[in-house]
Amino acid sequence: MTVFRLFSRLRTHVFSRVFLGILLLAGFGFSAAQAGDRALLDALGYSDDGRYFAFEEFGIQDGSGFAYSTIYLIDLEEDKWVSGSPYRARSDEDGVSLQTVRAQAASLAQDDLAAYAIERPADLIAYQADGEAQSNETEIEFDVPGFMGPSQKETMFKISLDIFKAPSSEPCIDYMGQEPMGFGVNFTDLNGDVSQIYADSNIPKSRGCPITYRPTAVFIPFNAYNFDHAVLVMSVWAHGFEGPDRRFIAVPF
């Protein structure tokens, strides 16, 4: 390949990235057709007593194309990360595989995962997969699993979200021209009684400038038959380099 052709391809590549960024800033909104970064989720498990829960989010960054992995270890009783968490790894050059970066994050987390005895499997009892038909994106229904397949519709509990503007320390309006969005979580029991189990008062810096949220998964410890240590893992989309970036946050019941 000649130097001229190489330069032409590079120039076209750079122009395409800049143009996508301009579209985002111009307010083309949240669309599946845009470029972005869609992290995947892996639940690593619970401590034996159910108090501590760990999960990993991982993927390829938009813009840089670098692989990343972040492991979160959460004290569900205190609703906060344990000291040292999260454990982050990211490649800083081309050619480093996602598998390598995930192994690096696992190495960073392994001592604390062992110290908190994260050995009890996490039972996935409800999940809204990205490839499923679009449903109500603010609700997820579930039940404690039995031994004969899915529960009946009338025996389901429900989580629903409220999504609203919330204050943030980040200058999101200056950056993106949009106010950041926070969320609240409502739990509906079998009697139809609704209780709020969480609501943002402000948006933490770690969340960036959120656009919207979706309930993605509900976990309980393996061989648990109640929601004492249940965790809702939510997708949160925030403004990224080329489009909306999806990450995860955990909300204990």
VEXBA-523121 format. One record per residue: x, y, z of N, C-alpha, C, O, CB in turn. Coordinates in steps of 0.02 Angstrom, whole numbers, padded with zeros to 5 digits, always signed. Atoms other than C-alpha are relative to their C-alpha. Glycine has a CB too. Layout:
% VEXBA-523121
XYZXYZXYZXYZXYZ;...
% end
This chain:
% VEXBA-523121
+00043-00059+00000+00000+00000+00000+00045+00062+00000+00092+00067+00039-00048+00000+00062;-00039-00061+00003+00068+00171-00047-00014+00043+00060-00065+00036+00094-00013+00038-00064;+00009-00046-00056+00093+00306+00083-00063+00043-00012-00099+00058+00036+00061+00046+00008;+00059-00042+00014-00041+00410-00006-00064-00037+00016-00109-00008+00046+00000+00022-00074;+00061+00038-00014-00171+00271+00003-00009-00010+00075-00065-00006+00101+00001-00068-00036;+00004+00009-00072-00129+00238+00185-00024+00063+00034-00067+00061+00078+00068-00020+00029;+00022-00064-00029-00149+00423+00226-00073+00012-00016-00110+00038+00027+00043+00058-00027;+00070-00011+00018-00314+00429+00132-00047-00041+00043-00099-00017+00065-00012-00017-00074;+00042+00042-00043-00383+00282+00231-00002+00027+00071-00055+00028+00103+00026-00073+00000;-00004-00027-00068-00324+00358+00394-00043+00063+00005-00080+00072+00054+00072+00016+00020;+00039-00061-00002-00401+00525+00350-00075-00015+00000-00113+00017+00036+00018+00045-00060;+00070+00020+00002-00567+00442+00306-00023-00028+00067-00078-00014+00090-00012-00051-00055;+00016+00031-00065-00563+00342+00469-00010+00054+00053-00058+00053+00090+00055-00049+00021;+00005-00054-00049-00531+00497+00574-00061+00042-00012-00096+00060+00036+00063+00043-00001;+00058-00041+00016-00664+00597+00482-00064-00035+00022-00110-00003+00049-00003+00015-00075;+00060+00037-00020-00792+00459+00513-00012+00004+00074-00069+00013+00096+00004-00073-00022;+00007-00003-00073-00758+00458+00700-00021+00070+00023-00064+00078+00065+00066-00020+00034;+00019-00068-00018-00766+00647+00712-00072+00014-00018-00108+00046+00020+00047+00050-00033;+00068-00013+00022-00927+00651+00612-00051-00033+00046-00103-00003+00061-00009-00025-00072;+00045+00033-00047-01009+00523+00727-00005+00038+00065-00059+00044+00094+00024-00071+00014;+00001-00040-00061-00958+00628+00876-00042+00062-00008-00078+00082+00038+00069+00019+00020;+00039-00061+00013-01035+00782+00796-00075-00017+00001-00115+00021+00028+00019+00032-00067;+00070+00020-00001-01198+00688+00768-00027-00007+00070-00082+00014+00085-00009-00066-00038;+00021+00009-00070-01205+00641+00952-00010+00067+00034-00060+00079+00067+00051-00042+00038;+00004-00066-00032-01170+00818+01009-00057+00041-00028-00084+00084+00006+00065+00037-00008;+00055-00038+00030-01300+00884+00888-00068-00024+00023-00119+00004+00004+00004-00005-00075;+00063+00020-00030-01432+00788+00983-00039-00051-00040-00101-00050-00039-00042+00058+00011;+00035+00051+00038-01472+00642+00869-00030-00053+00045-00069-00095+00023+00046-00032-00050;+00034+00041-00049-01518+00550+01028+00027-00070+00005+00080-00087-00023-00072-00004-00016;-00021+00068-00019-01508+00371+01090-00029-00048-00051-00090-00059-00053-00024-00018+00072;+00024+00044+00053-01519+00249+00944+00045-00060-00005+00106-00056+00002-00002+00038-00067;-00039+00062+00007-01467+00070+00919+00046+00003-00061+00093-00036-00065-00046-00060-00005;-00040-00005+00061-01395+00123+00750+00066+00036+00012+00111+00031-00030-00038+00034-00054;-00061-00037-00013-01262+00233+00830+00056-00046+00023+00044-00101+00049-00012+00053+00052;-00057+00035-00029-01089+00176+00872-00002+00008+00076-00032+00055+00101+00067+00025-00028;-00002-00004-00073-01058+00143+01055+00037-00060+00027+00068-00098-00009-00071+00003+00029;-00037+00052-00035-00988+00024+01182-00049-00037+00045-00075-00008+00092+00060+00030+00043;+00050+00039-00036-01100-00116+01247+00036-00052+00043+00054-00106+00020-00049-00035-00049;-00033+00046-00046-01021-00197+01400-00042-00062+00010-00104-00060+00005+00014+00034+00068;+00033+00062-00019-01064-00377+01442+00008-00012+00075+00050+00019+00108+00029-00059-00041;+00006+00012-00072-01104-00445+01614+00017-00072+00017-00002-00119-00018-00070+00017+00024;-00014+00067-00026-01035-00593+01712-00005+00004+00077+00035+00037+00109+00071-00025-00022;+00007+00002-00073-01096-00626+01890+00050-00051+00028+00049-00110+00008-00073-00019+00021;-00052+00043-00027-00951-00698+01991-00023-00038+00062+00006-00090+00079+00061+00041+00018;+00027+00037-00056-01053-00749+02143-00007+00040+00063+00005+00100+00065+00041-00059+00012;+00013-00027-00067-01091-00718+02326+00049-00030+00050+00080-00081+00038-00073-00013+00021;-00029+00033-00059-01008-00746+02492-00051-00051+00026-00110-00048+00008+00018+00053+00055;+00045+00053-00023-01081-00896+02583-00060+00027+00038-00114-00002+00033+00039-00048+00044;+00056-00029-00038-01188-00786+02697-00043+00047-00042-00092+00073-00017+00026+00036+00060;+00040-00042+00045-01252-00686+02548+00012+00074+00008-00020+00114-00028-00071-00014+00012;-00009-00071-00011-01187-00520+02611+00039+00035-00056+00027+00093-00071+00036+00011+00066;-00043-00030+00050-01058-00491+02474-00014-00030-00068-00025-00091-00075+00075-00009+00019;+00016+00020+00069-01088-00499+02287+00051+00030-00047+00070+00088-00039-00073+00022-00020;-00050-00024+00048-00965-00483+02143-00024-00013-00071-00054-00064-00087+00068-00033+00012;+00013+00010+00071-00988-00457+01957+00052+00036-00041+00087+00081-00017-00072+00025-00018;-00048-00030+00047-00884-00411+01806-00038+00030-00059-00087+00000-00083+00051-00053-00025;+00022-00027+00064-00922-00295+01660+00062+00004-00045+00116+00021-00022-00035+00070+00008;-00058+00002+00044-00811-00308+01507-00021+00013-00072-00079+00004-00090+00036-00069+00005;+00015-00013+00070-00799-00260+01325+00058+00034-00035+00115+00031-00013-00061+00042-00005;-00048-00036+00041-00710-00156+01194-00023+00073-00002-00079+00088-00021+00006-00030-00072;+00017-00071+00000-00706+00034+01211-00013+00026-00070+00022+00008-00118+00056+00040+00034;+00007-00035+00063-00778+00138+01072+00055+00052-00005+00083+00073+00046-00071+00033-00005;-00053-00049+00010-00655+00260+00998+00068-00032-00001+00099-00038-00054-00002+00052+00054;-00068+00028-00003-00494+00177+01058+00004-00071-00026+00055-00092-00054+00025+00001+00071;-00001+00071+00017-00543-00003+01023+00037-00043+00050+00053-00101+00035+00031-00009-00067;-00037+00038-00051-00454-00056+01183-00047-00043+00041-00104-00024+00055+00039+00049+00046;+00039+00045-00043-00516-00203+01285+00002+00024+00072+00051+00054+00094+00027-00073-00004;+00002-00020-00070-00570-00172+01465-00040-00052+00040-00080-00089+00012-00032+00070+00009;+00038+00042-00047-00635-00268+01616+00001+00035+00068+00053+00059+00090+00031-00072+00005;+00006-00028-00067-00698-00204+01783-00038-00049+00043-00092-00072+00025-00035+00069-00001;+00033+00044-00049-00741-00314+01933-00021+00041+00060+00019+00078+00089+00047-00059+00021;+00028-00035-00057-00854-00246+02069-00014-00050+00056-00042-00103+00044-00065+00038-00019;+00014+00040-00060-00861-00319+02245-00040+00044+00047-00015+00096+00070+00066-00027+00034;+00049-00044-00034-01011-00252+02342-00021-00029+00066-00035-00089+00072-00061+00011-00045;+00030+00016-00065-01062-00255+02524-00074+00017-00005-00093+00075-00002+00035+00039+00059;+00072-00012+00010-01250-00277+02502-00033+00030+00062-00081+00068+00056-00035-00065-00019;+00029-00027-00062-01286-00238+02684+00011+00075+00006-00034+00112+00027+00030-00035+00061;-00016-00071-00003-01200-00069+02673-00015+00036-00066-00013+00097-00069+00074+00009+00017;+00013-00026+00067-01243-00044+02488+00058+00044-00024+00049+00103-00041-00065+00040-00002;-00059-00036+00023-01065+00008+02441+00054-00049-00021+00052-00108-00002+00026+00048+00056;-00057+00041+00018-00907-00058+02362+00043-00013+00061+00048+00029+00105+00042+00033-00056;-00048+00013-00053-00786-00143+02479+00064+00039-00016+00075+00059-00073+00015-00077+00008;-00063-00035+00010-00617-00060+02503+00043-00036-00052+00052-00096-00049+00039+00006+00066;-00039+00029+00055-00511-00087+02348-00039-00011-00064-00009-00012-00118+00029-00065+00022;+00043+00008+00058-00658-00113+02231-00019+00069-00028-00026+00116+00010-00064-00042+00018;-00004+00052+00052-00680-00090+02085+00072-00013-00022+00118+00026-00010-00042+00021-00060;-00065+00022+00024-00535-00182+02005-00001+00006-00076-00038-00030-00111+00016-00075+00022;+00004-00018+00071-00501-00111+01832+00063-00020-00038+00119-00011-00014-00012+00076-00007;-00055+00014+00046-00394-00172+01689-00021+00023-00070-00079+00017-00089+00018-00077-00001;+00014-00023+00068-00380-00099+01514+00064-00004-00040+00118+00012-00016-00029+00072-00001;-00058-00001+00045-00265-00124+01367+00014+00072-00021-00033+00111-00029-00011-00046-00061;-00019-00067+00021-00170+00032+01316+00034-00001-00068+00064+00049-00089+00046+00031+00050;-00028+00005+00067-00113-00030+01146-00039-00052-00039-00072-00095-00010+00075-00019+00003;+00035+00047+00043-00183-00123+00998+00029-00071+00007+00087-00079+00023+00004+00022-00073;-00024+00068+00003-00173-00311+00991-00006-00038+00065+00006-00099+00066+00069-00001-00022;+00009+00035-00064-00206-00350+01175-00071-00027+00002-00119+00011-00005+00014+00048+00061;+00065+00031+00005-00350-00473+01182-00044+00014+00061-00019+00031+00114+00007-00075-00009;+00048-00007-00055-00506-00458+01287+00012-00054+00052+00006-00041+00112-00072-00003-00026;-00014+00054-00046-00463-00626+01364+00058+00018+00047+00056+00005+00107+00016-00065-00038;-00058-00020-00039-00295-00558+01422-00019+00053+00052+00002+00049+00110+00056+00027-00045;+00019-00055-00045-00372-00401+01498-00046-00027+00055-00041-00005+00113-00034+00056-00039;+00043+00029-00051-00506-00502+01588+00040-00038+00052+00026-00036+00112-00053-00046-00031;-00044+00037-00046-00371-00612+01663+00038+00049+00045+00049+00034+00104+00050-00044-00039;-00034-00051-00041-00281-00454+01723-00046+00026+00054-00025+00033+00112+00025+00058-00045;+00047-00023-00051-00437-00391+01811-00012-00054+00052-00017-00039+00112-00067+00020-00034;+00010+00055-00048-00465-00562+01890+00059-00006+00047+00050-00021+00106-00010-00066-00038;-00060+00003-00043-00286-00559+01954-00001+00056+00051+00017+00045+00109+00063+00005-00043;+00004-00056-00047-00313-00387+02032-00050-00014+00056-00041+00007+00113-00019+00064-00037;+00055+00010-00048-00472-00446+02118+00007-00064+00042-00027-00071+00092-00065-00002-00036;+00002+00068-00027-00423-00623+02168+00011-00002+00076-00022-00042+00110+00052-00042-00033;-00012+00003-00072-00356-00586+02343-00062+00020+00039-00079-00012+00089+00058+00046+00019;+00061-00022-00036-00513-00491+02396-00058-00048-00012-00098-00060+00033-00019+00070-00022;+00053+00049+00012-00629-00616+02312+00010-00061+00045-00039-00090+00069+00000-00022-00074;-00014+00056-00046-00543-00751+02415-00012+00021+00072-00040-00018+00111+00073-00024-00008;+00008-00023-00069-00543-00645+02574-00074+00004+00020-00092-00010+00077+00032+00069+00009;+00072-00005-00013-00732-00617+02559-00036-00065-00019-00097-00068-00016-00030+00059-00037;+00028+00066+00015-00758-00799+02506-00056+00002-00052-00111-00023-00040-00025-00033+00064;+00050-00003+00054-00849-00762+02343+00002-00067-00037+00034-00074-00089+00015+00060-00049;+00000+00068+00026-00883-00945+02309-00069-00028-00012-00077-00079-00045+00037-00045+00048;+00069+00024+00009-01072-00964+02313-00027+00025-00067-00027+00086-00078-00046+00024+00060;+00022-00023+00065-01144-00960+02137-00059+00048+00005-00100+00045+00051-00020-00060-00043;+00057-00045+00006-01264-00822+02087-00052-00031-00045-00037-00050-00102+00023+00070-00027;+00055+00030+00038-01432-00889+02028-00036+00056-00038-00066+00100-00008-00050-00039+00048;+00033-00049+00043-01498-00788+01880-00073-00018-00006-00090-00067-00039+00033+00003-00070;+00071+00018-00001-01687-00785+01908-00042+00042-00048-00100+00026-00060-00027+00007+00070;+00036-00040+00050-01736-00649+01783+00052+00037-00042+00103+00060-00016-00050+00050+00033;-00049-00031+00045-01648-00576+01631-00036+00028-00061-00078-00005-00091+00054-00050-00021;+00024-00029+00062-01690-00457+01490+00060+00005-00048+00101+00050-00042-00033+00071+00012;-00057+00004+00046-01570-00502+01350-00007+00052-00055-00062+00071-00074+00007-00069-00030;+00001-00052+00051-01520-00375+01218-00030-00025-00066-00055+00016-00105+00071+00024-00013;+00026+00026+00062-01575-00491+01078-00074-00019+00002-00102-00041-00048+00039-00059-00021;+00071+00016-00005-01752-00517+01144-00043+00055-00030-00020+00111-00041-00020-00011+00073;+00046-00050+00025-01904-00429+01074-00009+00056+00052-00008+00043+00112-00068-00032-00016;+00006-00057-00045-01926-00256+01147-00062-00006+00043-00117-00021+00019-00001+00067-00040;+00056+00003-00047-02035-00254+01302+00000+00065+00040+00031+00114+00020+00007-00062+00047;+00000-00059-00042-02072-00130+01440+00070+00009+00030+00091-00031+00072-00054-00004+00056;-00071-00006-00018-01896-00064+01466+00011+00027+00070+00068+00036+00091+00034+00045-00049;-00008-00023-00068-01930+00000+01642-00024-00050+00051-00027-00035+00111-00037+00065+00010;+00025+00050-00047-01997-00161+01719+00032-00068-00012+00053-00084-00068-00076-00006-00007;-00021+00069+00006-01941-00338+01755-00038-00040+00053-00043-00019+00110+00078-00007+00009;+00039+00043-00045-02044-00479+01833+00039-00063+00015+00079-00086-00025-00069-00017-00031;-00039+00058-00023-01979-00629+01930-00034-00033+00058-00082-00006+00086+00072+00021+00019;+00023+00035-00059-02011-00756+02066+00058-00043+00025+00105-00056-00012-00063-00044-00015;-00048+00049-00025-01909-00870+02178-00010-00064-00040-00065-00090-00043-00009-00013+00077;+00009+00058+00044-01875-01018+02063-00019-00063+00038+00004-00076+00094+00064-00013-00039;+00017+00065-00027-01954-01185+02097+00036-00055-00038+00089-00044-00066-00076-00012-00003;-00033+00057+00031-01915-01357+02027-00037-00025-00062-00018-00075-00092+00007-00056+00050;+00042+00024+00056-02047-01370+01889-00006+00053-00054-00058+00057-00088-00069-00019+00026;+00002-00048+00054-02003-01229+01771-00024+00068+00022-00029+00082+00082-00043-00025-00056;+00018-00070-00015-02060-01048+01760-00063+00006+00043-00107-00037+00042-00011+00039-00064;+00058-00013-00044-02183-00975+01885-00059+00025-00042-00052+00047-00098+00018+00052+00054;+00060-00027+00032-02361-00928+01842+00001+00076+00003+00029+00106+00048-00063-00028+00035;+00000-00073+00006-02392-00749+01790-00027+00033+00063-00002+00086+00084-00041+00022-00060;+00032-00031-00058-02502-00714+01941+00041-00004+00063+00024+00026+00114-00068-00031+00012;-00042+00006-00061-02364-00761+02063+00064+00041-00006+00110+00032+00034+00017-00074+00012;-00062-00037+00012-02235-00639+01997+00005+00064+00041-00044+00100+00050+00006+00016-00073;-00017-00065-00029-02152-00498+02091+00023+00045-00057+00037+00022-00113+00055-00008+00055;-00019-00046+00053-02105-00342+01995+00045+00055+00026+00035+00082+00080-00062+00030-00033;-00041-00060-00010-01969-00211+01990-00017+00049-00056-00021+00030-00114+00076-00017+00000;+00011-00052+00050-02008-00047+01902+00044+00060+00016+00059+00074+00074-00075+00020-00003;-00044-00057-00007-01901+00107+01874-00037+00065-00010-00083+00070-00051+00058-00005-00048;+00015-00069+00015-01933+00291+01887+00064+00032-00026+00116+00025+00006-00029+00039+00063;-00059-00032+00029-01813+00390+01777-00014+00076-00002-00065+00098-00029+00016-00027-00072;+00013-00071-00009-01793+00575+01812+00066+00039-00001+00120+00010+00007-00038+00013+00066;-00059-00043-00002-01672+00722+01802+00025+00004+00072-00013+00010+00119-00016+00071-00028;-00031-00001-00067-01550+00724+01947+00065+00040-00003+00098+00042-00055+00013-00072+00026;-00062-00039+00000-01405+00836+01999+00061-00044-00004+00062-00101+00019+00003+00044+00063;-00063+00035+00007-01228+00785+01958+00057+00050+00007+00049+00109-00009+00005-00036-00069;-00059-00042-00004-01054+00853+01993+00033+00009-00069+00076+00052-00077+00050-00029+00049;-00027-00005+00068-01015+00827+01808-00038+00054-00039-00099+00058-00032-00003-00068-00036;+00034-00051+00041-01053+00973+01687-00031-00030-00062-00010-00015-00118+00049+00056-00019;+00028+00038+00056-01163+00863+01578-00033+00045-00052-00029+00031-00112-00051-00050+00026;+00033-00046+00048-01260+01007+01500+00053+00033-00043+00044+00040-00104-00042+00053+00036;-00055-00031+00039-01097+01091+01448+00030-00050-00048+00047-00033-00105+00053+00027+00047;-00031+00051+00042-01028+00928+01380-00046-00025-00055-00025-00029-00113+00021-00059+00043;+00044+00037+00046-01180+00851+01297-00065+00036-00017-00103+00013-00059-00016-00066+00029;+00061-00036+00013-01319+00979+01300-00062-00032+00029-00118-00015+00011-00009+00007-00074;+00055+00035-00032-01427+00864+01407+00011-00004+00075+00067-00012+00098-00009-00070-00030;-00005+00011-00072-01465+00854+01592+00008-00074+00014-00023-00115-00021-00062+00029+00037;-00009+00071-00017-01408+00690+01672-00063-00028+00032-00102+00008+00064+00060-00010+00047;+00060+00033-00025-01541+00564+01720+00018-00046+00059+00068-00083+00056-00034-00040-00056;-00006+00045-00056-01558+00475+01887-00058-00050-00001-00098-00051-00048+00000+00038+00066;+00052+00051+00000-01672+00332+01937-00022-00016+00071+00014-00005+00120+00025-00064-00035;+00026+00029-00061-01781+00259+02074-00023-00070-00015-00043-00085-00071-00057+00043+00030;+00020+00071+00009-01823+00074+02101-00059-00015+00046-00056-00003+00106+00060-00048+00016;+00060+00018-00038-01996+00015+02155-00010-00076-00003+00000-00107-00055-00062+00036-00029;+00011+00072-00005-02036-00162+02215-00074-00012+00014-00102+00015+00062+00044-00031+00057;+00071+00018-00009-02212-00233+02196-00006-00072+00022+00019-00117-00012-00039+00012-00066;+00007+00068-00025-02257-00385+02301-00063-00033-00027-00098-00004-00069-00001-00001+00077;+00056+00038+00027-02390-00517+02270-00068+00030+00018-00117+00015-00015+00003-00071+00024;+00063-00034-00018-02523-00411+02357-00010+00064-00038-00061+00098-00030-00001+00014+00074;+00005-00063+00038-02490-00267+02239+00026+00060+00038+00021+00116+00014-00071+00012-00020;-00028-00055-00039-02408-00163+02376+00067+00020-00029+00109-00022-00046+00007-00020+00075;-00061-00027+00031-02270-00051+02309+00042+00036+00052+00017+00077+00090-00019+00048-00058;-00047-00034-00044-02117+00004+02406+00060+00023-00041+00082-00012-00087+00022-00045+00059;-00059-00024+00035-01971+00109+02347+00062-00025+00037+00070-00014+00097+00000+00079-00004;-00059+00028-00032-01806+00021+02380+00063+00040-00015+00114+00030+00017+00010-00071-00023;-00057-00043+00013-01691+00151+02305-00023+00060-00041-00068+00055-00082+00057-00038-00038;+00011-00059+00042-01693+00329+02233+00062+00043+00002+00090+00056+00056-00063+00040+00024;-00057-00046+00004-01552+00441+02173-00018+00067+00031-00071+00094+00017+00023+00009-00073;+00005-00070-00020-01530+00605+02265+00049+00042-00041+00037+00101-00053+00016+00007+00076;-00047-00030+00047-01380+00645+02155+00035-00056-00037+00031-00114-00017+00052+00047+00036;-00032+00051+00041-01280+00555+02022+00074-00002+00016+00108+00049+00011-00011+00015-00076;-00071+00004-00017-01108+00491+02074+00043+00011-00062+00024-00004-00118+00016-00068+00031;-00047-00014+00055-00958+00543+01970+00016-00062-00041+00027-00057-00101+00064+00030+00029;-00017+00062+00035-00924+00361+01927-00049-00017-00055-00033-00057-00099+00004-00056+00050;+00051+00016+00049-01085+00356+01825+00003+00044-00062-00031+00030-00111-00069+00005+00032;-00005-00044+00058-01037+00497+01707-00062+00041-00011-00091+00068+00037+00015-00041-00062;+00059-00038+00018-01180+00581+01615-00053-00048-00028-00057-00058-00088+00017+00056-00052;+00046+00053+00022-01320+00450+01609-00056+00027-00044-00080+00083-00036-00030-00034+00060;+00055-00015+00046-01450+00450+01471-00064-00036+00022-00117-00006+00025+00018-00019-00072;+00058+00039-00020-01565+00310+01528+00023-00065+00034+00083-00079+00038-00046-00016-00060;-00013+00061-00039-01577+00146+01625-00048-00055-00022-00101-00042-00051-00005+00013+00076;+00044+00057+00012-01650-00028+01607+00014-00055+00050+00073-00070+00062+00008-00027-00073;-00012+00058-00043-01675-00171+01731+00021-00059-00042-00016-00079-00087-00062-00017+00043;-00028+00052+00044-01568-00310+01659-00005-00069+00030-00024-00116-00004+00072+00016-00016;-00003+00066-00029-01551-00453+01782-00015+00002+00075-00002+00053+00108+00069-00032-00012;+00010+00009-00072-01603-00514+01955+00035-00064+00021+00026-00117-00010-00077-00003+00019;-00037+00057-00026-01489-00630+02054-00018-00012+00073-00033+00035+00110+00076+00012-00007;+00002+00019-00070-01508-00724+02217+00055-00052+00011+00078-00083-00038-00071-00028+00021;-00050+00052-00012-01381-00839+02301-00027-00069-00017-00087-00083-00009+00024+00001+00073;+00019+00070+00015-01384-01021+02245-00030-00033+00061-00003-00027+00117+00061-00040-00026;+00036+00035-00053-01506-01124+02349-00032+00047+00051-00046+00028+00108+00046-00047+00036;+00039-00046-00041-01589-00968+02421-00073-00003-00024-00086-00014-00083+00027+00074-00004;+00070+00004+00018-01779-00967+02426-00038+00061+00025-00097+00057+00042-00031-00063+00028;+00031-00064-00017-01813-00785+02469+00043+00054-00032+00092+00040-00067-00006+00010+00078;-00035-00057+00031-01755-00612+02418+00044+00037+00050+00060+00096+00041-00051+00048-00030;-00039-00034-00052-01652-00575+02574+00065+00029-00027+00089+00080-00003+00015-00048+00056;-00063-00023+00028-01494-00556+02469-00005+00010-00076+00044+00003-00112+00057-00049+00017;+00011-00010+00072-01571-00520+02299+00035+00064-00023+00040+00113+00014-00075+00003-00016;-00033-00057+00031-01481-00400+02183-00030+00013-00069-00037-00033-00109+00077-00012-00006;+00020-00022+00066-01550-00303+02036+00062+00029-00034+00091+00077-00008-00059+00051+00003;-00054-00030+00040-01415-00271+01904-00033+00038-00058-00071+00010-00096+00051-00055-00026;+00031-00044+00049-01462-00126+01793+00050+00022-00053+00109+00033-00038-00031+00061+00034;-00039-00032+00052-01397-00065+01626-00007+00075+00007-00062+00100+00019-00022-00024-00070;+00002-00073+00002-01350+00119+01624+00038+00022-00062+00096+00002-00072+00031+00031+00066;-00032-00027+00060-01312+00209+01462+00020+00072+00014-00020+00112+00038-00048-00004-00061;-00027-00068-00009-01203+00364+01471+00034+00021-00065+00053-00021-00106+00049+00003+00060;-00033-00026+00059-01128+00477+01339+00073-00025-00003+00110-00019+00046-00002+00077-00001;-00068+00022+00012-00968+00404+01267+00032+00037-00057+00006+00089-00079+00002-00075-00013;-00038-00034+00052-00843+00449+01133-00037+00001-00066-00039+00053-00100+00067-00033-00010;+00032+00005+00064-00944+00389+00984-00076-00010+00005-00110-00009-00046+00029-00056-00039;+00071+00013-00009-01116+00356+01058-00012-00022+00071+00032-00016+00113-00024-00054-00050;+00016+00022-00068-01203+00286+01211+00041-00061+00020+00046-00109-00018-00074-00015+00007;-00038+00057-00028-01095+00170+01318-00041-00032+00055-00067+00002+00099+00070+00024+00027;+00039+00037-00050-01181+00034+01420+00048-00029+00053+00097-00063+00037-00041-00057-00034;-00035+00029-00057-01115-00009+01593-00054-00029+00047-00113-00028+00031+00045+00052+00036;+00047+00032-00046-01194-00096+01744+00008+00029+00070+00063+00048+00091+00010-00077+00000;-00001-00017-00071-01241-00048+01922-00045-00050+00036-00093-00076+00007-00024+00074+00012;+00037+00050-00039-01306-00161+02060-00038+00035+00056-00011+00079+00090+00048-00053+00030;+00042-00028-00052-01449-00118+02177-00025-00058+00044-00064-00099+00020-00061+00040-00030;+00026+00053-00044-01479-00233+02328-00072+00013+00020-00093+00071+00027+00044-00006+00063;+00069-00008-00023-01659-00266+02379+00000+00022+00073-00054+00031+00102-00039-00066-00009;
% end
